[in-house]
Amino acid sequence: MKIKKKIALIDQHDKNGFWGGKFGGSFIPETLKKPVHDLAKSFAKLRKNKNFIKKRDYYFKNYIGSPTPFIKLENLSSHLGGAQIWAKVVSEANGGAHKIYNATVHALLCKSMGKKYIVGDTGAGYAGKMLSMAAKKFGLKCKIFMGVKDIKRQKPNCIAIRKNGAEIVPVYTGSQTLVDAVSECMRYWVSNCDTTHMCVGSTVGPNIFVKVCGWSTSQISRELKVQIKKEFGKIPKKIKLINCVGGGSSAYGFWSEFVDFPKTQIEFIGVEAGGPKNSKLHAAPLSKNAKLGVLHGSASYVCQNKDGQINETDSISAGLDYPGVSPIHCFLKDTKRAKYTYATDESALAAYKMVTKFEKLNPSLEPSHAFAEAIKIAPKLSKDTIIIVNSCGDAKKDKDILKKRLGKY
Ligand SMILES: Cc1ncc(COP(=O)(O)O)c(C=O)c1O
């Protein structure tokens, strides 16, 4: 299993849609064969179309607000000592998180395929909020599937979704979190695919959804590459790109442009949700060595029991609380191009507290997992090591949880 150079990671799958021969694919019911095929055909055509790229870039700049800032966290770096810590502040994008890239591209695809209805899943509420924003912007009717547990813990994003005119469909099945929301959304799409387009909120799902999402979020690393060169005059010798990993869309977007660099120069560190400190439950299939399984139409490492039943997960972060992960991250793990670890709820909270104490930055609980790792390793590293954390979401959505757990927001 090898990564090819000069080919986008999203395109490094075989003819059956598998990365590394075993991750990904398209495990879909017969009814979805046509809409999935139509989407793959439209996407393949549009991504080569100069006018479509022009349109995408126009909205990335003028609607999303690209490029998002790249800043040095001077106070945090000098407090910790060791490596320099920087942040790519993707939470400054319109709506407050990276999910806006995928949502905007899906809305454009939906329109170009002549569909008027769009549906999507959400956990932290950001994928839903962004899809509702994009739907409003491009005149589409939108439904968001969301687990009841997440509706309760991510209220500000639910308010935003409804304000944008989208309907939230509460999901009462299973653990009432993201995994169930994706299942229900897919079920709805099976019965409504003639008129409705589906947006999967991360780099998961049948092959084409992994590709569309990765293609959209890769804007983050395209920008970052330019910003690093501008800041340092060249690409420095020791960089560590640290990103939280739920489904894996922000990490994919943060890393994709740097895949061809040697890992000794640019290292990728993915941080999953380790769950509560003294609990057996977590949402860390990569770092806790989960077995290969099939979830939501694709094969990946999935938290499961010995009979192959999907395990319940637990994380303070709704966006990371998912038992599966992108097939591309499985491929990056097995090829050893990326390294994956986890942070517990408690260390993510401690990291949030420390970052907000020293910096004017308000990372949501998802990127706080990545900051936990940065805070852990920075003091042991040399001053010429550049740690860059993708601060991919704003913590406004987490204010109730932060108030409860830290006594203040
Ligand atoms: C701010 C934020 N970061 C990270 C994630 C995790 O998803 P992904 O791994 O696809 O970026 C989410 C998911 O909702 C999110 O809202």
The ligand as a MOL file (V3000), in Angstrom:
LIG
                    3D

  0  0  0     0  0            999 V3000
M  V30 BEGIN CTAB
M  V30 COUNTS 16 16 0 0 0
M  V30 BEGIN ATOM
M  V30 1 C -15.7740 22.4390 14.3290 0
M  V30 2 C -15.6970 21.0170 13.9580 0
M  V30 3 N -14.4880 20.4300 13.8920 0
M  V30 4 C -14.3530 19.1400 13.5770 0
M  V30 5 C -15.4490 18.3480 13.3220 0
M  V30 6 C -15.2430 16.9060 13.0080 0
M  V30 7 O -15.5520 16.5780 11.7090 0
M  V30 8 P -14.4270 16.3620 10.6340 0
M  V30 9 O -13.4710 15.3620 11.2040 0
M  V30 10 O -15.1590 15.8890 9.4540 0
M  V30 11 O -13.7450 17.6690 10.4070 0
M  V30 12 C -16.7390 18.9090 13.3640 0
M  V30 13 C -17.9170 18.1090 13.0690 0
M  V30 14 O -19.0340 18.5030 13.2160 0
M  V30 15 C -16.8590 20.2780 13.6830 0
M  V30 16 O -18.0470 20.8780 13.7330 0
M  V30 END ATOM
M  V30 BEGIN BOND
M  V30 1 1 1 2
M  V30 2 1 2 3
M  V30 3 2 2 15
M  V30 4 2 3 4
M  V30 5 1 4 5
M  V30 6 1 5 6
M  V30 7 2 5 12
M  V30 8 1 6 7
M  V30 9 1 7 8
M  V30 10 2 8 9
M  V30 11 1 8 10
M  V30 12 1 8 11
M  V30 13 1 12 13
M  V30 14 1 12 15
M  V30 15 2 13 14
M  V30 16 1 15 16
M  V30 END BOND
M  V30 END CTAB
M  END
